[in-house]
Amino acid sequence: MSMTPPTEFAPGLTVRGIAPPLKLPDFGLIAFDMDSTLINIECVDEIADAAGRKAEVAAITEAAMRGEIADYKDSLRRRVALLKGVPVTAMQQVLSQRLQLNPGAETLVRACRAAGLRTLLVSGGFTFFSDHVRDRLGLDFTRSNVLEVADGALTGRMVDQDWGDICDGEEKRKMLLATCAQLGIAPSRAIAMGDGANDLPMMGAAGLSVAYHAKPAVRAQAMVSIEQGGLDRLLEVMSPH
């Protein structure tokens, strides 16, 4: 990603290495992180709340998102292990009572679709939530992790999938590149949006990297950094035609 000095394009909106306006139809794919990007919560932390372990789990999440934990997969396994015994009904309560789309999500997705872009959700979170977000926003592709359930409660483990075990930063990058290949477009025609250190690999592979209310290490490398307002502020640097 570009390391040229940042420029404040507008209050709370910083650009680096680009000259707005870019043309949205020049891109063919936009990839989103989910937790704290498309949605307002870190789902694993909220599930942990039901187990009385939110502070413990949230501390690991924060360190992982800041890039202070080198092994993301290990950090996620540790957090999921602490969720053992949480009933599925508690996850449903998180989904129905706490999870909200972040401001501007629907506007941005609608604008991207109108300009001909396909949409991808890649998350270190869980299909229980990402499938809901996918369906609500009408997203084209998703990749995230599956929580193992037995007798109506979490086992503290995740289920391996045909592509691998855990969607970490490297898997996000691979999925972005694979989706570009499937669509027949160059990665330079992809946009990647995220907030945490595990988003940096896919942001580095995309033609346009966007940080949303992100950790310092992510803001420092992104070509567009949204520090105030909603996701749709990306449209301030993009022409729809």
C-alpha atoms as an extended CHARMM CRD file, in Angstrom:
* protein
*
       241  EXT
         1         1  MET       CA              0.0000000000        0.0000000000        0.0000000000  PROA      1               0.0000000000
         2         2  SER       CA              1.0470000000        3.5500000000       -0.6060000000  PROA      2               0.0000000000
         3         3  MET       CA              3.1460000000        5.1750000000        2.1060000000  PROA      3               0.0000000000
         4         4  THR       CA              3.0390000000        8.7050000000        0.6850000000  PROA      4               0.0000000000
         5         5  PRO       CA              2.1000000000       11.4400000000        3.1770000000  PROA      5               0.0000000000
         6         6  PRO       CA             -1.6180000000       11.6380000000        3.9860000000  PROA      6               0.0000000000
         7         7  THR       CA             -3.7480000000       14.6080000000        2.9670000000  PROA      7               0.0000000000
         8         8  GLU       CA             -6.9330000000       15.6690000000        4.7350000000  PROA      8               0.0000000000
         9         9  PHE       CA             -9.3910000000       15.6130000000        1.8530000000  PROA      9               0.0000000000
        10        10  ALA       CA            -12.2910000000       16.6890000000        4.0710000000  PROA      10              0.0000000000
        11        11  PRO       CA            -12.8600000000       16.7520000000        7.8320000000  PROA      11              0.0000000000
        12        12  GLY       CA            -12.4240000000       13.1900000000        9.0840000000  PROA      12              0.0000000000
        13        13  LEU       CA            -11.5120000000       11.8980000000        5.6210000000  PROA      13              0.0000000000
        14        14  THR       CA             -7.8620000000       11.3750000000        4.7170000000  PROA      14              0.0000000000
        15        15  VAL       CA             -6.4090000000       10.2860000000        1.3720000000  PROA      15              0.0000000000
        16        16  ARG       CA             -2.9380000000        9.0810000000        0.4530000000  PROA      16              0.0000000000
        17        17  GLY       CA             -1.4410000000        8.3580000000       -2.9600000000  PROA      17              0.0000000000
        18        18  ILE       CA             -4.6350000000        9.0430000000       -4.9360000000  PROA      18              0.0000000000
        19        19  ALA       CA             -6.1380000000       12.0590000000       -6.6810000000  PROA      19              0.0000000000
        20        20  PRO       CA             -9.9280000000       12.1370000000       -6.1730000000  PROA      20              0.0000000000
        21        21  PRO       CA            -12.3600000000       11.7550000000       -7.6800000000  PROA      21              0.0000000000
        22        22  LEU       CA            -11.7610000000        8.1550000000       -8.7130000000  PROA      22              0.0000000000
        23        23  LYS       CA            -14.3820000000        6.5830000000      -10.9730000000  PROA      23              0.0000000000
        24        24  LEU       CA            -16.4170000000        3.9460000000       -9.1680000000  PROA      24              0.0000000000
        25        25  PRO       CA            -17.2420000000        2.0220000000      -12.3920000000  PROA      25              0.0000000000
        26        26  ASP       CA            -13.4910000000        1.5820000000      -12.9640000000  PROA      26              0.0000000000
        27        27  PHE       CA            -13.6380000000       -0.9780000000      -10.1540000000  PROA      27              0.0000000000
        28        28  GLY       CA            -15.3210000000       -4.3770000000      -10.3480000000  PROA      28              0.0000000000
        29        29  LEU       CA            -15.3350000000       -5.6300000000       -6.7540000000  PROA      29              0.0000000000
        30        30  ILE       CA            -15.5930000000       -4.1930000000       -3.2530000000  PROA      30              0.0000000000
        31        31  ALA       CA            -14.5800000000       -6.3910000000       -0.3070000000  PROA      31              0.0000000000
        32        32  PHE       CA            -15.7040000000       -5.6330000000        3.2400000000  PROA      32              0.0000000000
        33        33  ASP       CA            -14.5860000000       -6.7790000000        6.6370000000  PROA      33              0.0000000000
        34        34  MET       CA            -17.6210000000       -7.3360000000        8.8790000000  PROA      34              0.0000000000
        35        35  ASP       CA            -17.0370000000       -6.7300000000       12.6020000000  PROA      35              0.0000000000
        36        36  SER       CA            -16.5670000000       -3.0100000000       13.3610000000  PROA      36              0.0000000000
        37        37  THR       CA            -16.6090000000       -2.2730000000        9.6070000000  PROA      37              0.0000000000
        38        38  LEU       CA            -19.9540000000       -3.2530000000        8.0830000000  PROA      38              0.0000000000
        39        39  ILE       CA            -21.4750000000       -3.7730000000       11.5360000000  PROA      39              0.0000000000
        40        40  ASN       CA            -21.2030000000       -1.9680000000       14.8530000000  PROA      40              0.0000000000
        41        41  ILE       CA            -19.9410000000       -4.7830000000       17.0960000000  PROA      41              0.0000000000
        42        42  GLU       CA            -17.2520000000       -7.4340000000       17.4840000000  PROA      42              0.0000000000
        43        43  CYS       CA            -19.5140000000      -10.4810000000       17.5510000000  PROA      43              0.0000000000
        44        44  VAL       CA            -17.1050000000      -12.7120000000       19.4750000000  PROA      44              0.0000000000
        45        45  ASP       CA            -16.9530000000      -10.1470000000       22.2940000000  PROA      45              0.0000000000
        46        46  GLU       CA            -20.7370000000       -9.9300000000       22.5000000000  PROA      46              0.0000000000
        47        47  ILE       CA            -21.1280000000      -13.7200000000       22.5850000000  PROA      47              0.0000000000
        48        48  ALA       CA            -18.5390000000      -13.7760000000       25.3820000000  PROA      48              0.0000000000
        49        49  ASP       CA            -20.7470000000      -11.3870000000       27.3200000000  PROA      49              0.0000000000
        50        50  ALA       CA            -23.2630000000      -14.2160000000       27.6540000000  PROA      50              0.0000000000
        51        51  ALA       CA            -20.5370000000      -16.3420000000       29.2420000000  PROA      51              0.0000000000
        52        52  GLY       CA            -19.4860000000      -13.5680000000       31.6240000000  PROA      52              0.0000000000
        53        53  ARG       CA            -16.1440000000      -13.3480000000       29.8390000000  PROA      53              0.0000000000
        54        54  LYS       CA            -16.5060000000      -10.2470000000       27.6800000000  PROA      54              0.0000000000
        55        55  ALA       CA            -13.5940000000       -8.3180000000       29.2170000000  PROA      55              0.0000000000
        56        56  GLU       CA            -11.2400000000      -11.2630000000       28.8370000000  PROA      56              0.0000000000
        57        57  VAL       CA            -12.2080000000      -11.9620000000       25.2310000000  PROA      57              0.0000000000
        58        58  ALA       CA            -12.3950000000       -8.2770000000       24.2260000000  PROA      58              0.0000000000
        59        59  ALA       CA             -8.8300000000       -7.7250000000       25.4440000000  PROA      59              0.0000000000
        60        60  ILE       CA             -7.5970000000      -10.4650000000       23.0840000000  PROA      60              0.0000000000
        61        61  THR       CA             -9.7030000000       -9.0590000000       20.2250000000  PROA      61              0.0000000000
        62        62  GLU       CA             -8.3260000000       -5.5590000000       20.7250000000  PROA      62              0.0000000000
        63        63  ALA       CA             -4.7320000000       -6.7970000000       20.7650000000  PROA      63              0.0000000000
        64        64  ALA       CA             -5.3250000000       -8.8670000000       17.6270000000  PROA      64              0.0000000000
        65        65  MET       CA             -6.9360000000       -5.9600000000       15.7620000000  PROA      65              0.0000000000
        66        66  ARG       CA             -4.0850000000       -3.6580000000       16.7100000000  PROA      66              0.0000000000
        67        67  GLY       CA             -1.6080000000       -6.1690000000       15.3010000000  PROA      67              0.0000000000
        68        68  GLU       CA             -0.0810000000       -6.9440000000       18.6910000000  PROA      68              0.0000000000
        69        69  ILE       CA             -0.7760000000      -10.6910000000       18.3700000000  PROA      69              0.0000000000
        70        70  ALA       CA              1.2220000000      -12.2760000000       15.5850000000  PROA      70              0.0000000000
        71        71  ASP       CA             -0.8540000000      -15.4700000000       15.2800000000  PROA      71              0.0000000000
        72        72  TYR       CA             -4.4320000000      -14.4460000000       14.5160000000  PROA      72              0.0000000000
        73        73  LYS       CA             -5.6290000000      -18.0380000000       14.2300000000  PROA      73              0.0000000000
        74        74  ASP       CA             -4.3350000000      -18.8490000000       17.6920000000  PROA      74              0.0000000000
        75        75  SER       CA             -5.9400000000      -15.7080000000       19.1210000000  PROA      75              0.0000000000
        76        76  LEU       CA             -9.3040000000      -16.6620000000       17.6220000000  PROA      76              0.0000000000
        77        77  ARG       CA             -9.0800000000      -20.2500000000       18.8710000000  PROA      77              0.0000000000
        78        78  ARG       CA             -8.3420000000      -18.9130000000       22.3610000000  PROA      78              0.0000000000
        79        79  ARG       CA            -11.3700000000      -16.6280000000       22.2350000000  PROA      79              0.0000000000
        80        80  VAL       CA            -13.7090000000      -19.2790000000       20.8420000000  PROA      80              0.0000000000
        81        81  ALA       CA            -12.5810000000      -21.7610000000       23.5170000000  PROA      81              0.0000000000
        82        82  LEU       CA            -13.8190000000      -19.2840000000       26.1300000000  PROA      82              0.0000000000
        83        83  LEU       CA            -17.2890000000      -19.4000000000       24.5430000000  PROA      83              0.0000000000
        84        84  LYS       CA            -17.8180000000      -23.0880000000       25.3530000000  PROA      84              0.0000000000
        85        85  GLY       CA            -21.2930000000      -23.6840000000       26.7340000000  PROA      85              0.0000000000
        86        86  VAL       CA            -22.8740000000      -20.4740000000       25.4510000000  PROA      86              0.0000000000
        87        87  PRO       CA            -26.3490000000      -21.3890000000       24.1390000000  PROA      87              0.0000000000
        88        88  VAL       CA            -27.2980000000      -20.6430000000       20.5500000000  PROA      88              0.0000000000
        89        89  THR       CA            -30.1910000000      -18.6010000000       21.9540000000  PROA      89              0.0000000000
        90        90  ALA       CA            -27.6260000000      -16.1510000000       23.3590000000  PROA      90              0.0000000000
        91        91  MET       CA            -26.1280000000      -15.7110000000       19.8780000000  PROA      91              0.0000000000
        92        92  GLN       CA            -29.6080000000      -15.0880000000       18.5160000000  PROA      92              0.0000000000
        93        93  GLN       CA            -30.0460000000      -12.3340000000       21.1130000000  PROA      93              0.0000000000
        94        94  VAL       CA            -26.7700000000      -10.7220000000       19.9780000000  PROA      94              0.0000000000
        95        95  LEU       CA            -28.0550000000      -10.8710000000       16.4050000000  PROA      95              0.0000000000
        96        96  SER       CA            -31.4690000000       -9.4350000000       17.1460000000  PROA      96              0.0000000000
        97        97  GLN       CA            -30.6560000000       -6.9560000000       19.9320000000  PROA      97              0.0000000000
        98        98  ARG       CA            -27.0750000000       -5.7420000000       19.4390000000  PROA      98              0.0000000000
        99        99  LEU       CA            -25.9770000000       -6.1690000000       15.8290000000  PROA      99              0.0000000000
       100       100  GLN       CA            -26.6300000000       -3.1490000000       13.6220000000  PROA      100             0.0000000000
       101       101  LEU       CA            -25.2930000000       -2.1170000000       10.2560000000  PROA      101             0.0000000000
       102       102  ASN       CA            -22.8630000000        0.7540000000       10.5230000000  PROA      102             0.0000000000
       103       103  PRO       CA            -24.0350000000        4.1040000000        9.1270000000  PROA      103             0.0000000000
       104       104  GLY       CA            -23.8200000000        4.3530000000        5.3580000000  PROA      104             0.0000000000
       105       105  ALA       CA            -23.4910000000        0.6100000000        4.7370000000  PROA      105             0.0000000000
       106       106  GLU       CA            -26.6720000000        0.2820000000        2.7250000000  PROA      106             0.0000000000
       107       107  THR       CA            -25.9970000000        3.5100000000        0.7960000000  PROA      107             0.0000000000
       108       108  LEU       CA            -22.4770000000        2.4330000000       -0.1520000000  PROA      108             0.0000000000
       109       109  VAL       CA            -23.4930000000       -1.0810000000       -1.1900000000  PROA      109             0.0000000000
       110       110  ARG       CA            -26.3640000000        0.3000000000       -3.2630000000  PROA      110             0.0000000000
       111       111  ALA       CA            -24.0450000000        2.7840000000       -5.0270000000  PROA      111             0.0000000000
       112       112  CYS       CA            -21.4710000000        0.0900000000       -5.7380000000  PROA      112             0.0000000000
       113       113  ARG       CA            -24.0980000000       -2.2390000000       -7.1560000000  PROA      113             0.0000000000
       114       114  ALA       CA            -25.4790000000        0.5710000000       -9.3430000000  PROA      114             0.0000000000
       115       115  ALA       CA            -21.9710000000        1.1440000000      -10.7130000000  PROA      115             0.0000000000
       116       116  GLY       CA            -21.6350000000       -2.5250000000      -11.6130000000  PROA      116             0.0000000000
       117       117  LEU       CA            -19.4120000000       -3.7160000000       -8.7660000000  PROA      117             0.0000000000
       118       118  ARG       CA            -19.8060000000       -7.1320000000       -7.1390000000  PROA      118             0.0000000000
       119       119  THR       CA            -19.6480000000       -7.3670000000       -3.3590000000  PROA      119             0.0000000000
       120       120  LEU       CA            -17.6420000000       -9.6100000000       -1.0330000000  PROA      120             0.0000000000
       121       121  LEU       CA            -17.8070000000      -10.0350000000        2.7510000000  PROA      121             0.0000000000
       122       122  VAL       CA            -14.6620000000      -11.5790000000        4.2730000000  PROA      122             0.0000000000
       123       123  SER       CA            -14.6790000000      -11.9650000000        8.0270000000  PROA      123             0.0000000000
       124       124  GLY       CA            -12.6900000000      -13.4670000000       10.8470000000  PROA      124             0.0000000000
       125       125  GLY       CA            -16.0960000000      -13.6720000000       12.5090000000  PROA      125             0.0000000000
       126       126  PHE       CA            -18.7830000000      -16.2710000000       12.1360000000  PROA      126             0.0000000000
       127       127  THR       CA            -21.3040000000      -17.4450000000        9.5440000000  PROA      127             0.0000000000
       128       128  PHE       CA            -24.1020000000      -17.1730000000       12.1390000000  PROA      128             0.0000000000
       129       129  PHE       CA            -23.7870000000      -13.4040000000       11.7420000000  PROA      129             0.0000000000
       130       130  SER       CA            -22.2080000000      -12.9870000000        8.2900000000  PROA      130             0.0000000000
       131       131  ASP       CA            -25.0120000000      -14.9200000000        6.5750000000  PROA      131             0.0000000000
       132       132  HSD       CA            -27.5040000000      -12.4660000000        8.1100000000  PROA      132             0.0000000000
       133       133  VAL       CA            -25.4670000000       -9.4540000000        6.9630000000  PROA      133             0.0000000000
       134       134  ARG       CA            -25.0320000000      -10.9800000000        3.4890000000  PROA      134             0.0000000000
       135       135  ASP       CA            -28.7660000000      -11.4980000000        3.1080000000  PROA      135             0.0000000000
       136       136  ARG       CA            -29.6980000000       -8.1000000000        4.5200000000  PROA      136             0.0000000000
       137       137  LEU       CA            -27.3580000000       -6.2260000000        2.1770000000  PROA      137             0.0000000000
       138       138  GLY       CA            -27.6960000000       -8.5850000000       -0.7880000000  PROA      138             0.0000000000
       139       139  LEU       CA            -23.9600000000       -9.2910000000       -0.9750000000  PROA      139             0.0000000000
       140       140  ASP       CA            -22.6250000000      -11.6150000000       -3.6700000000  PROA      140             0.0000000000
       141       141  PHE       CA            -19.8780000000      -13.5630000000       -1.8940000000  PROA      141             0.0000000000
       142       142  THR       CA            -18.9030000000      -14.3390000000        1.7110000000  PROA      142             0.0000000000
       143       143  ARG       CA            -16.2070000000      -16.1480000000        3.6400000000  PROA      143             0.0000000000
       144       144  SER       CA            -16.1260000000      -16.5240000000        7.4240000000  PROA      144             0.0000000000
       145       145  ASN       CA            -15.7860000000      -19.0980000000       10.1870000000  PROA      145             0.0000000000
       146       146  VAL       CA            -18.2460000000      -21.7290000000       11.4120000000  PROA      146             0.0000000000
       147       147  LEU       CA            -18.8150000000      -22.1730000000       15.1550000000  PROA      147             0.0000000000
       148       148  GLU       CA            -19.3450000000      -25.7860000000       16.2050000000  PROA      148             0.0000000000
       149       149  VAL       CA            -22.6470000000      -26.3890000000       17.9910000000  PROA      149             0.0000000000
       150       150  ALA       CA            -23.7570000000      -29.4630000000       19.9550000000  PROA      150             0.0000000000
       151       151  ASP       CA            -26.9560000000      -29.8520000000       21.9530000000  PROA      151             0.0000000000
       152       152  GLY       CA            -27.9110000000      -26.2330000000       21.3570000000  PROA      152             0.0000000000
       153       153  ALA       CA            -24.6720000000      -24.7320000000       22.7100000000  PROA      153             0.0000000000
       154       154  LEU       CA            -21.2030000000      -23.8040000000       21.5000000000  PROA      154             0.0000000000
       155       155  THR       CA            -18.4850000000      -26.4190000000       21.9590000000  PROA      155             0.0000000000
       156       156  GLY       CA            -15.6310000000      -23.9060000000       22.0420000000  PROA      156             0.0000000000
       157       157  ARG       CA            -14.3820000000      -25.0510000000       18.6590000000  PROA      157             0.0000000000
       158       158  MET       CA            -14.7320000000      -24.0880000000       15.0070000000  PROA      158             0.0000000000
       159       159  VAL       CA            -15.5690000000      -26.3770000000       12.0870000000  PROA      159             0.0000000000
       160       160  ASP       CA            -13.0210000000      -26.8540000000        9.2940000000  PROA      160             0.0000000000
       161       161  GLN       CA            -14.3260000000      -25.9110000000        5.8430000000  PROA      161             0.0000000000
       162       162  ASP       CA            -13.3690000000      -27.0840000000        2.3660000000  PROA      162             0.0000000000
       163       163  TRP       CA            -11.0840000000      -24.0600000000        1.8850000000  PROA      163             0.0000000000
       164       164  GLY       CA             -9.3120000000      -24.3670000000        5.2570000000  PROA      164             0.0000000000
       165       165  ASP       CA             -9.7240000000      -23.9270000000        8.9800000000  PROA      165             0.0000000000
       166       166  ILE       CA             -9.8870000000      -20.2080000000        9.8770000000  PROA      166             0.0000000000
       167       167  CYS       CA            -10.4590000000      -17.0460000000        7.8530000000  PROA      167             0.0000000000
       168       168  ASP       CA             -7.4760000000      -14.9670000000        8.9460000000  PROA      168             0.0000000000
       169       169  GLY       CA             -5.6930000000      -12.1400000000        7.1590000000  PROA      169             0.0000000000
       170       170  GLU       CA             -4.0300000000      -14.4150000000        4.6260000000  PROA      170             0.0000000000
       171       171  GLU       CA             -7.3280000000      -16.1540000000        3.8520000000  PROA      171             0.0000000000
       172       172  LYS       CA             -8.9910000000      -12.7680000000        3.3500000000  PROA      172             0.0000000000
       173       173  ARG       CA             -6.2800000000      -11.8880000000        0.8170000000  PROA      173             0.0000000000
       174       174  LYS       CA             -6.6400000000      -15.2510000000       -0.9420000000  PROA      174             0.0000000000
       175       175  MET       CA            -10.4260000000      -14.8970000000       -1.1220000000  PROA      175             0.0000000000
       176       176  LEU       CA            -10.1810000000      -11.3980000000       -2.5740000000  PROA      176             0.0000000000
       177       177  LEU       CA             -7.7290000000      -12.5910000000       -5.2380000000  PROA      177             0.0000000000
       178       178  ALA       CA             -9.7940000000      -15.7110000000       -5.9870000000  PROA      178             0.0000000000
       179       179  THR       CA            -12.9610000000      -13.6400000000       -6.3660000000  PROA      179             0.0000000000
       180       180  CYS       CA            -11.1730000000      -11.2490000000       -8.7300000000  PROA      180             0.0000000000
       181       181  ALA       CA            -10.0200000000      -14.2520000000      -10.7750000000  PROA      181             0.0000000000
       182       182  GLN       CA            -13.5550000000      -15.6660000000      -10.7950000000  PROA      182             0.0000000000
       183       183  LEU       CA            -14.8870000000      -12.3280000000      -12.0510000000  PROA      183             0.0000000000
       184       184  GLY       CA            -12.0880000000      -11.9930000000      -14.6090000000  PROA      184             0.0000000000
       185       185  ILE       CA            -10.7870000000       -8.6980000000      -13.2020000000  PROA      185             0.0000000000
       186       186  ALA       CA             -7.3580000000       -7.5940000000      -12.0380000000  PROA      186             0.0000000000
       187       187  PRO       CA             -6.8740000000       -7.0600000000       -8.2720000000  PROA      187             0.0000000000
       188       188  SER       CA             -6.1400000000       -3.4270000000       -9.1400000000  PROA      188             0.0000000000
       189       189  ARG       CA             -9.8730000000       -3.1370000000       -9.8460000000  PROA      189             0.0000000000
       190       190  ALA       CA            -10.7930000000       -4.2430000000       -6.3070000000  PROA      190             0.0000000000
       191       191  ILE       CA            -11.5670000000       -2.0740000000       -3.2760000000  PROA      191             0.0000000000
       192       192  ALA       CA            -10.9350000000       -3.4900000000        0.2040000000  PROA      192             0.0000000000
       193       193  MET       CA            -12.3660000000       -1.9380000000        3.3840000000  PROA      193             0.0000000000
       194       194  GLY       CA            -11.4260000000       -2.8680000000        6.9320000000  PROA      194             0.0000000000
       195       195  ASP       CA            -10.4470000000       -1.6870000000       10.3870000000  PROA      195             0.0000000000
       196       196  GLY       CA             -8.0400000000       -4.2220000000       11.8910000000  PROA      196             0.0000000000
       197       197  ALA       CA             -4.5810000000       -5.6650000000       11.3340000000  PROA      197             0.0000000000
       198       198  ASN       CA             -6.0320000000       -8.8530000000        9.8440000000  PROA      198             0.0000000000
       199       199  ASP       CA             -7.4940000000       -6.7160000000        7.0280000000  PROA      199             0.0000000000
       200       200  LEU       CA             -4.0840000000       -5.4240000000        5.9150000000  PROA      200             0.0000000000
       201       201  PRO       CA             -3.2240000000       -8.3880000000        3.6370000000  PROA      201             0.0000000000
       202       202  MET       CA             -6.3690000000       -7.9750000000        1.5200000000  PROA      202             0.0000000000
       203       203  MET       CA             -6.0660000000       -4.1940000000        1.6120000000  PROA      203             0.0000000000
       204       204  GLY       CA             -2.5140000000       -4.5280000000        0.3200000000  PROA      204             0.0000000000
       205       205  ALA       CA             -3.6560000000       -6.7370000000       -2.5640000000  PROA      205             0.0000000000
       206       206  ALA       CA             -6.4640000000       -4.4060000000       -3.6800000000  PROA      206             0.0000000000
       207       207  GLY       CA             -6.1920000000       -1.4490000000       -5.9950000000  PROA      207             0.0000000000
       208       208  LEU       CA             -7.8480000000        0.8190000000       -3.4170000000  PROA      208             0.0000000000
       209       209  SER       CA             -7.5290000000        0.3020000000        0.3420000000  PROA      209             0.0000000000
       210       210  VAL       CA             -9.9880000000        1.9500000000        2.7080000000  PROA      210             0.0000000000
       211       211  ALA       CA             -9.7280000000        2.1530000000        6.5110000000  PROA      211             0.0000000000
       212       212  TYR       CA            -12.9670000000        2.6670000000        8.4360000000  PROA      212             0.0000000000
       213       213  HSD       CA            -12.6400000000        4.0280000000       11.9940000000  PROA      213             0.0000000000
       214       214  ALA       CA             -9.5660000000        1.8330000000       12.0140000000  PROA      214             0.0000000000
       215       215  LYS       CA             -6.6790000000        0.9390000000       14.2840000000  PROA      215             0.0000000000
       216       216  PRO       CA             -3.6130000000        3.2180000000       13.9130000000  PROA      216             0.0000000000
       217       217  ALA       CA             -1.5670000000        0.6730000000       11.9330000000  PROA      217             0.0000000000
       218       218  VAL       CA             -4.3890000000        0.3260000000        9.4130000000  PROA      218             0.0000000000
       219       219  ARG       CA             -5.0340000000        4.0660000000        9.0830000000  PROA      219             0.0000000000
       220       220  ALA       CA             -1.3170000000        4.5890000000        8.4880000000  PROA      220             0.0000000000
       221       221  GLN       CA             -1.3010000000        2.3520000000        5.4030000000  PROA      221             0.0000000000
       222       222  ALA       CA             -4.7100000000        2.8850000000        3.8200000000  PROA      222             0.0000000000
       223       223  MET       CA             -5.1670000000        5.0360000000        0.7290000000  PROA      223             0.0000000000
       224       224  VAL       CA             -8.4650000000        6.3500000000        2.1160000000  PROA      224             0.0000000000
       225       225  SER       CA             -9.1230000000        6.6390000000        5.8520000000  PROA      225             0.0000000000
       226       226  ILE       CA            -12.6290000000        7.4150000000        7.1140000000  PROA      226             0.0000000000
       227       227  GLU       CA            -12.2590000000        8.7000000000       10.6520000000  PROA      227             0.0000000000
       228       228  GLN       CA            -15.6340000000       10.4130000000       11.0360000000  PROA      228             0.0000000000
       229       229  GLY       CA            -19.0430000000        9.5870000000        9.6390000000  PROA      229             0.0000000000
       230       230  GLY       CA            -20.3480000000        6.5410000000        7.8140000000  PROA      230             0.0000000000
       231       231  LEU       CA            -19.0880000000        4.0280000000        5.2800000000  PROA      231             0.0000000000
       232       232  ASP       CA            -20.7030000000        6.0120000000        2.4830000000  PROA      232             0.0000000000
       233       233  ARG       CA            -18.1020000000        8.7500000000        2.9460000000  PROA      233             0.0000000000
       234       234  LEU       CA            -16.0430000000        6.6940000000        0.5100000000  PROA      234             0.0000000000
       235       235  LEU       CA            -18.3860000000        8.0930000000       -2.1450000000  PROA      235             0.0000000000
       236       236  GLU       CA            -16.9390000000       11.5500000000       -1.4970000000  PROA      236             0.0000000000
       237       237  VAL       CA            -13.7530000000       10.4680000000       -3.2720000000  PROA      237             0.0000000000
       238       238  MET       CA            -15.5470000000        8.4200000000       -5.9570000000  PROA      238             0.0000000000
       239       239  SER       CA            -17.4380000000        9.6080000000       -9.0080000000  PROA      239             0.0000000000
       240       240  PRO       CA            -20.4700000000        7.4040000000       -9.7990000000  PROA      240             0.0000000000
       241       241  HSD       CA            -19.8720000000        7.6430000000      -13.5700000000  PROA      241             0.0000000000
